[in-house]
Structures are given as C-alpha cells and as structure tokens.
Amino acid sequence: MISKEESNEKVSEGWLRIWFAFEALAISEEVAKKALENLFAKIESDTRIKIYKKEFSPGSKVENPVQGVKEGWSVVCEIEFVAKKFDDLVHVVMEYGPSAVEILEANNLKLGIEDCQNILNGVSDMMHRFAAAGVGGVVIRGD
C-alpha cells in the first residue's frame, strides 16, 4: 500500500482516484472475511494500481440470502486506490468484479484510440472466456 500523500502526488500527475466496494456472502462472518482478505491480497499485488486505503465492515447477518439457506453473513470491504490509465481500470474491474465502482477524481477523461481499442479488446476477450467456460458468451439475435 502507498500513503495518502503518495496517492495525492499521483493524482496531481494525472492518475485516477478510485473507490471500490466488494461484498462477500458466506455461511459465517469468518468465511466471508477470509474470502475478501484473499481477494484483497491478489488486488494488492496488482501493479496496475496503487492502493492507499482499505476498510472492512463488521459482518451482518442476512436472513434467507439464497433459496434453501436460512442465514448467511455479509462482509463488505472498501478500497481506495489510484490508477494511471483508464484502460487499466477497466481491466481491473473485469478481473476482480467489485460490487460498486466510483471514480473520485478526475472530472474529465481524454482517451486515445489505442486506449479505446485496448478496452474493447479486453471486454471481447472476457466474453470469449465466459463462452469457453460455458457460462456465457455472445447472444445472436435473429431479428
């Protein structure tokens, strides 16, 4: 992790300031928190972003979270970080699947054609991975 001051320097150099929230739902608070801690360890080692803040919420009991389960536990982890490129941010979102995303700073983005192509190719690649795994893919409509 970097310091808040280091993140401020990066933002002044044109980096983006981002907030993510992740939620885990499990049979116990400990299992949910451990799942988020494992995910956070992977995210923290990702060189495309620099994290400066993380915060876990206390777990909360959830009645009937899914069909056939009487109770579960929800834990939320929020992180703030900086990312140099919007292209990197899009790929980080696709890889780690946060529950919510907010761009805290920059008010405007200017993307070159290369960035746009990288983003579109990343989305296309993810769709093909889903299709290869049998969990999704491209829907072709006849109308």
C-alpha positions as CSV (number, residue, x, y, z in Angstrom):
1,M,0.0,0.0,0.0
2,I,1.0,3.6,-0.5
3,S,0.3,6.6,1.7
4,K,-2.5,9.1,1.1
5,E,0.2,11.7,0.3
6,E,1.7,9.5,-2.4
7,S,-1.8,9.0,-3.9
8,N,-2.2,12.8,-3.9
9,E,1.0,13.1,-5.8
10,K,-0.1,10.5,-8.4
11,V,-3.4,12.3,-8.8
12,S,-1.6,15.6,-9.4
13,E,0.3,13.8,-12.2
14,G,-2.9,12.8,-13.9
15,W,-3.7,9.4,-12.3
16,L,-7.3,8.5,-11.4
17,R,-8.6,8.2,-7.8
18,I,-11.0,5.2,-7.5
19,W,-13.2,3.7,-4.8
20,F,-14.3,0.0,-5.0
21,A,-16.6,-1.9,-2.7
22,F,-16.6,-5.7,-2.5
23,E,-19.2,-7.8,-0.7
24,A,-18.9,-11.4,0.3
25,L,-21.8,-13.6,1.4
26,A,-21.0,-16.8,3.2
27,I,-22.2,-19.2,5.9
28,S,-20.1,-17.4,8.6
29,E,-18.6,-14.0,9.1
30,E,-15.1,-15.5,9.3
31,V,-15.5,-17.3,5.9
32,A,-16.8,-14.1,4.2
33,K,-14.0,-12.0,5.7
34,K,-11.3,-14.6,4.7
35,A,-12.7,-14.6,1.1
36,L,-12.3,-10.8,0.9
37,E,-8.9,-10.9,2.5
38,N,-7.7,-13.4,-0.1
39,L,-9.2,-11.3,-2.9
40,F,-7.5,-8.2,-1.4
41,A,-4.1,-9.9,-1.4
42,K,-4.4,-10.5,-5.1
43,I,-5.6,-7.0,-5.8
44,E,-2.8,-5.5,-3.7
45,S,-0.2,-7.3,-5.7
46,D,-1.6,-5.9,-9.0
47,T,1.0,-3.5,-10.4
48,R,-1.6,-1.5,-12.4
49,I,-3.0,0.1,-9.3
50,K,-1.7,1.6,-6.0
51,I,-3.9,1.1,-3.0
52,Y,-3.8,3.6,-0.2
53,K,-6.9,2.7,1.9
54,K,-8.8,-0.4,2.8
55,E,-11.6,-0.9,5.3
56,F,-13.6,-3.9,6.3
57,S,-17.1,-3.5,7.7
58,P,-18.3,-5.7,10.6
59,G,-20.2,-8.7,9.3
60,S,-24.0,-8.6,9.3
61,K,-26.4,-11.5,9.5
62,V,-28.6,-12.0,6.4
63,E,-31.8,-14.0,6.6
64,N,-32.6,-16.2,3.6
65,P,-29.8,-14.9,1.4
66,V,-30.4,-17.6,-1.2
67,Q,-33.0,-20.2,-1.8
68,G,-32.5,-23.1,0.6
69,V,-30.2,-21.2,3.0
70,K,-31.7,-19.9,6.2
71,E,-29.0,-17.4,7.1
72,G,-25.7,-16.1,5.9
73,W,-23.2,-13.4,6.7
74,S,-22.3,-10.4,4.6
75,V,-19.0,-8.6,4.9
76,V,-18.0,-5.5,2.8
77,C,-14.5,-4.3,2.0
78,E,-14.0,-0.9,0.6
79,I,-10.7,0.2,-1.0
80,E,-9.4,3.4,-2.5
81,F,-6.5,3.5,-4.9
82,V,-5.0,5.3,-7.8
83,A,-4.7,4.0,-11.4
84,K,-2.6,5.6,-14.1
85,K,-4.7,4.6,-17.1
86,F,-8.5,4.2,-17.6
87,D,-7.6,1.1,-19.7
88,D,-6.0,-0.5,-16.6
89,L,-9.0,0.4,-14.5
90,V,-11.5,-1.3,-16.9
91,H,-9.4,-4.5,-16.9
92,V,-9.1,-4.4,-13.1
93,V,-12.9,-4.1,-12.8
94,M,-13.3,-7.1,-15.2
95,E,-10.8,-9.2,-13.3
96,Y,-11.9,-8.6,-9.7
97,G,-15.6,-7.8,-10.1
98,P,-16.2,-5.2,-7.5
99,S,-19.8,-4.7,-6.3
100,A,-19.6,-0.9,-6.9
101,V,-17.1,1.5,-8.5
102,E,-16.7,5.2,-8.2
103,I,-14.2,7.5,-9.9
104,L,-13.4,10.0,-7.2
105,E,-11.0,12.2,-9.2
106,A,-10.6,13.2,-12.5
107,N,-13.6,15.1,-13.7
108,N,-12.8,14.5,-17.4
109,L,-11.0,11.8,-19.3
110,K,-9.4,12.0,-22.7
111,L,-8.9,8.6,-24.3
112,G,-6.8,8.0,-27.4
113,I,-7.9,5.4,-30.0
114,E,-5.3,2.9,-28.6
115,D,-6.9,3.1,-25.2
116,C,-10.3,2.6,-26.6
117,Q,-9.2,-0.4,-28.7
118,N,-7.5,-2.0,-25.6
119,I,-10.6,-1.6,-23.6
120,L,-12.8,-3.1,-26.3
121,N,-10.4,-6.0,-26.9
122,G,-10.4,-6.6,-23.1
123,V,-14.2,-6.8,-23.0
124,S,-14.2,-9.1,-26.0
125,D,-11.6,-11.4,-24.5
126,M,-13.6,-11.6,-21.3
127,M,-16.8,-12.6,-23.2
128,H,-14.8,-15.3,-25.1
129,R,-13.5,-16.6,-21.7
130,F,-17.1,-16.8,-20.4
131,A,-18.2,-18.6,-23.6
132,A,-15.3,-21.1,-23.4
133,A,-16.1,-21.8,-19.7
134,G,-19.8,-22.5,-20.7
135,V,-21.1,-19.6,-18.6
136,G,-22.0,-17.1,-21.2
137,G,-20.9,-15.6,-24.5
138,V,-22.3,-13.7,-27.4
139,V,-26.1,-13.8,-28.0
140,I,-27.0,-13.7,-31.6
141,R,-30.5,-12.3,-32.3
142,G,-32.5,-13.2,-35.4
143,D,-34.5,-10.0,-35.6
